[in-house]
Amino acid sequence: MIEILHNPRCGKSREGKAILDELGKEYEIVNYLKEPISESKLEEILKKLKCSAQAIIRTKEPLWITQYKDKNLSEKQLIQILLENPILIERPIVITDSKAIVGRPPVLIKTLF
């Protein structure tokens, strides 16, 4: 099972989806801005990415800059912020049964397979 955390309005996310199509992979689209992911799902993704929540935050997003940038936040607080503000989650993220990758740049998605 392959999933892609996808924002159809994001060019990089669309490129990531196109790479999966080019590779002939079957996948499920998770439009995480409309269908919020659970805390356990986000923690599972972070484990598969082998990174902290900080590593998948879109730090150039105005919301991050104005409300969170200069705060000293714990991992748990960062996860909660991402759950409450999914626009801050980097995209696309492609997830398999055993691992995941942030497709920035989208060509990195190919290294997952």
N, C-alpha and C positions, 0 to 999 in steps of 0.2 A: 504494500500500500504506500503510495506516494501522495503527499499533500503539498500544496503551495499556499503559503500565506500571501494573499494577493490583494492589491488595490488596483482595480481596473483604470483608475485615473493616473496612475504612476507609470511613466515610460519604462523605467527599469524593471518594474514588476511585469509589464506587458512583454518586455524582452525576455525575461525569465520564463514566462509561460510559453513563448515562442520556441525557446530552446528545448523545453520538454516536448513540445510538439515535434520539433525537428528530430529529436532523438527517438521518437515513436513511443514515448512513455505514456502509460495511462496514469492519470492523477485526479485527485479531488481538489477543487478550488475551495479555499477557505477565505471568504471575504470577511476578514477579521474586523473590519470597521462596521459592518452591518450585523455580523454574528460574533459577538465577543467570545474570546476563548476563556476557558476556566483557569484558575490559578494552578491547578494540577497540570493542565495541558501546557501552560507557559513554563512551568518548572521542568516538565519532561523535555520540552524543546531546548531549554537552556542546557540540560544535561547532555542531550544529543549534540548540541553545538560545542560543548565543553567550554562554556564561557559564562561570565556573569551577566546580570541584567544590564549593567552599564554598557556592555559591549554591543548591545542591540538597540540602544537609544539613538534616535535621530536628534543629535545634539544641535543641529542648525535650525530645528523647528522653533518658530517663535514662542510657542507654549513652553518649551523646555528652557529657552533663554530667559523668558520673563518670570517664570515661576520656580524653577528648580536648579538652574545652572550652578549657582554659588552655594548651594546647601550641601552639607555633609550628610548624605543619606545612606542608610543601611541597605543591604541586599533585599530584605523583606519590604522596606519602604519603596525601593525602586520597582520591585515586582508589582506592588499595589498601584503605584503611579502608572505603570504600563497597562495594567488591567483597567484602570479608570480612564486612561487616555491612550487608546490603542493607536492613535495617529502617531505616537512617539515610537512605535515599534518599526525598526528597519525592515525594508522589504526589497525584494521578495525573500522569503525563507522557504527553502524546499526541505521537506522532512521525509525520511524513509523509516523503515522499522527500526533501524539500528543507528542512524546518524542523521545530521542535518547540516545545512550550509546556508549562510547569508549570501545571496546572489548579488554582491556588490564588488566588482562588476558582474553582470549576469552570466558571463562566460564561465565563471567559477562553478556554476551549477553542473557543468560537464564533468568536473572532477569528482562529483558524488557518485558517478556511475562508472 
